[in-house]
Amino acid sequence: MSEKTILRALKGEVLPVPPIWMMRQAGRYLPEYRATRAKAGDFLSLCYNPELAAEVTLQPIRRYGFDAAILFADILLLPQALGADLWFVTGEGPRLSTITDRAGFDALKPASDVHAVLAPIYQTVKILARELPKDTTLIGFAGAPWTVATYMIAGRGTPDQAPAHALIAENRPVFEALIERITEGTIEYLSAQIEAGADCVKLFDSWAGSLSGEDFDRYALAPTRRIIAELKARHPDIPIIAFPREAGARYIGFAKATGADCVAIDNSVSPEWAAAHVQVDGCVQGNLASAHMVTGGEALVQETRAIVRAFSKGPHIFNLGHGITPDADPDNVQRMIDAVRGG
Ligand code: CP3
């Protein structure tokens, strides 16, 4: 039996206290992150600097003793490795060159080329595998193809993913070729993270909720299933967490349909509902609203306890429903951890 609590939960074990980590746990709410980021220069320079990226990954482990560390990187490094231009505008977010037609797609590199750009990320994983406490799980990650495609098509984050939906309507073959290229690149990227020492991997499908009906099956579910099948063929013992954010009723059966070992859920579904409909198939991760990390108080403690209670009869990894925000109070993170571990 594995000693790492997160791996035990991912294998279906019901633990007396759920293990805990937090999406975006290395981030701007922490003064030590802001200091290291200032040293690196900009965000992308931090991602591609293995020593400093490992340092910010370790910071929340040192401060809080989380059960898992998540590799510090970004889902948009893969498009960059496929040949897209990528930069971040301070206060606004990511910008990429756009893909709107066949010529744009044809300019991309083959999936087997991604390692040239992503090699420093594998180096970060190697440092972390060496330096993390032995009982801390190292989580690698990538974006799921649909979410990555929405950024590659629009060139930025969009509230409704309209440009990606428009490409589906206007040029489905190019859209599907793009999904396939991202899928193949993601398999390469995650395999290399696993070979460098990641204990498990997570697929972030942040915009899964904007797909409906058959498009959800084709572009959220099927690529996730393909990535998981290929990773399991290459690395049978590696657990995989899928996060089809805001999937709502489509969370039901998602683990079975994709082969994921765990489904991460956002806070738009109640823990009682998720326990009844999602946890029946295996491990669930989630789902405290990240706003509690800003507002704190008794509501934070009560809600944390309610989530722990609702999921207590099955395998559960405690987490937020989405990433912690820069305006969060680091003391509220400690309050959440105390409420999970101390009851
Ligand atoms: O601690 C961790 O969770 C690991 C690192 C991580 C980052 N991004 C670092 C980051 C992870 C897992 C991600 C995933 C990611 N990146 C997603 C999927 C999850 C989600 O949030 O829905 C998405 C959509 C992205 C793309 C992205 N990266 C956006 C839209 C932004 C700008 C928004 C923002 O928060 O500023 C980023 C930047 C980013 N990625 C930051 C961090 C710590 C902030 C950059 C900074 O320091 O200025």
Residues whose N, C-alpha, C, O or C-beta is under 5 A from the ligand:
A	BS01	CP3	M22 M23 R24 Q25 A26 G27 F43 I70 L71 F72 A73 D74 I75 G93 P94 G157 F204 S206 G323
